[in-house]
């Protein structure tokens, strides 16, 4: 990584100080005169300053100009990379949003998006709710990669989905996120997962109706869907240490 302007200026000051010492030693007499009132020393110092001053000023200007130019070049290159990355992400997102995207293409696209890091997490979570069957499978694969690369922030996103964001997602999206919570060992999401488990203690029609009222209605949960969800919750909780308070894997 390129040194900062401050680091380069500090290097200039150090080099200049060393130069001044060397030049002063060269100008100093081999043996000091016994009778000296200090006038010769000051005269020589004045001459030295006159000789070295322009050189020092030139060096400072050159170093500062080089540092500023280098910093500008780095900033411009960074901006070009960001613009290029945004364009690539936009193309991948468009491909993932295609209504007839197949599972294999969706997985490849989602994994490519995940390579861009955290900026891809929100769109992949969104696709768990809005995408077709292939896109949802692909999005889950991409999120599986992200939770391993960035566990803390991605686990927090998963916790939000099954807690505060519960009403924005249907049961298939919840099921995918709960499975990812277990795969990613998201301990911070465990309390929210235990609360979610309490929403579906069984698969009776009353439970299904109560659960349906607390989440997004698209698609509406069914008895078989709630059974699948409960099984996924149990599996993820087991990966997080079970259902006992304070348990850990």
Residue pairs with C-beta under 8 A, 6 or more apart in sequence:
2 70
2 71
2 74
3 11
3 67
4 67
4 71
5 64
5 67
5 68
5 71
8 63
8 64
8 66
8 67
9 63
9 64
9 67
11 63
12 59
12 60
12 63
15 59
16 56
16 59
16 60
19 52
19 56
20 48
20 52
23 48
23 51
23 52
24 45
24 48
27 44
27 47
27 48
28 44
33 40
85 116
88 116
89 113
89 116
89 119
89 120
92 109
92 112
92 113
93 113
93 123
95 101
95 105
95 109
96 106
96 109
96 110
96 113
96 123
96 127
96 131
96 135
96 138
96 139
97 127
97 131
97 135
99 132
100 132
101 109
101 131
101 132
101 134
101 135
101 138
102 134
103 133
103 134
103 137
103 138
104 134
105 134
105 138
106 131
106 134
106 135
106 137
106 138
106 139
107 137
107 138
107 141
107 142
108 138
109 138
110 124
110 127
110 135
110 138
110 139
110 141
110 142
110 143
111 138
111 141
111 142
111 145
113 120
113 123
113 124
113 142
114 120
114 124
114 142
114 143
114 145
114 146
114 149
117 146
117 149
117 150
118 146
118 150
118 153
118 154
120 142
120 146
121 143
121 146
121 150
121 153
121 154
121 157
122 157
124 139
124 142
124 143
124 146
125 139
125 143
125 157
125 161
125 173
125 177
127 135
127 136
127 138
127 139
128 136
128 139
128 140
128 143
128 169
128 172
128 173
128 176
128 177
129 168
129 169
129 170
129 173
129 216
131 138
131 139
136 172
136 173
136 176
139 176
140 176
140 179
140 180
143 154
143 176
143 180
144 180
144 183
144 184
146 154
147 154
147 155
147 158
147 180
147 183
147 184
147 186
148 184
151 184
151 185
151 186
152 188
154 184
155 181
155 184
155 186
155 187
155 188
155 189
156 188
156 189
158 177
158 180
158 181
158 184
158 186
158 189
159 181
159 186
159 188
159 189
159 192
161 168
161 169
161 173
161 174
161 177
162 174
162 177
162 178
162 181
162 189
162 192
162 193
162 196
163 192
163 195
163 196
166 174
166 196
166 214
166 215
167 214
167 215
167 216
168 216
169 177
169 215
169 216
170 215
170 216
170 217
170 218
170 219
170 220
170 221
171 211
171 215
171 219
171 221
171 225
171 226
171 229
172 219
172 225
173 216
174 196
174 215
174 229
175 228
175 229
175 232
178 193
178 196
178 229
178 232
178 233
178 236
179 232
179 235
179 236
180 186
181 189
181 193
181 236
181 240
182 232
182 235
182 236
182 237
182 238
182 239
182 240
183 236
183 239
185 239
185 240
185 249
186 240
187 240
187 241
187 248
187 249
190 237
190 240
190 241
193 233
193 236
193 237
193 240
194 237
194 243
196 233
197 230
197 233
197 237
197 243
199 210
199 211
199 214
200 207
200 211
200 226
200 229
200 230
200 233
201 207
203 223
203 224
203 226
203 227
203 230
205 223
207 226
208 221
208 222
208 223
208 226
211 221
211 226
212 220
212 221
215 221
221 229
237 243
239 249
240 247
240 248
240 249
241 247
241 248
241 249
